[in-house]
Amino acid sequence: MSDKGEGGLRAILTIVALGAIGGLMWWLNQQSGQIEEERAAFAAAAVEAVRDWNAGDLLSDPRGAVGRRVVIDDIAIASGLGEGAFSLALSDAVTYPVLMESDPIQRLRMANVTIYGGDKVYVSGQIYSFNDSISAVWVDQGAVNEGMGDQIPVSPTFLLADSVIVR
């Protein structure tokens, strides 16, 4: 008789063990789904962080662009401000200040190219915060021609261009 009791107990324990294993497998499956969702969100954020911004991004969120790399192709220059600076026409009503690093200035100088309003350019570089004291330094250092300082666009940020190609 005791063999019958052990067989019943063995069956019950087997069923409980299989139920526990099945429950554990279900829980692990749920956890892996959450991990995959978190990993996908993290990957999307990482892609956005390294993505180059463009003119539309600058137009919609200039303050959010600080520290970001911007690449803009085939955009019109609103006005040339001097040998080292110009403004881009982000839209019909919005212009954006650009200061060139020494390398693009030298390349334009060697190619005998002067930047004028209406020219189309490819420009890339880094976005920095901008204020009145920075624009005064641009004039003092000769990047902006004397008397053109009041034509520097008012903006919370500016583009420090490391590459400028006039089309």
Number of C-alpha atoms within 10 A of each C-alpha: 5 6 8 9 10 11 11 11 12 12 12 12 12 12 12 12 12 12 12 12 12 12 12 12 12 11 11 12 12 11 11 11 11 12 12 11 11 12 12 12 12 12 12 11 12 11 11 11 12 10 13 17 20 16 18 12 14 20 15 10 10 19 17 12 23 19 13 17 20 22 17 16 15 13 19 21 22 23 22 23 26 20 19 24 25 25 24 25 19 19 14 7 6 14 21 25 24 25 23 22 17 13 13 17 22 14 14 17 12 9 9 8 13 13 19 17 15 14 17 19 19 15 23 23 24 18 23 17 15 17 12 13 8 12 20 14 13 19 21 13 10 13 22 24 17 12 9 12 19 12 14 23 19 16 16 15 20 27 28 20 24 16 18 20 15 17 11
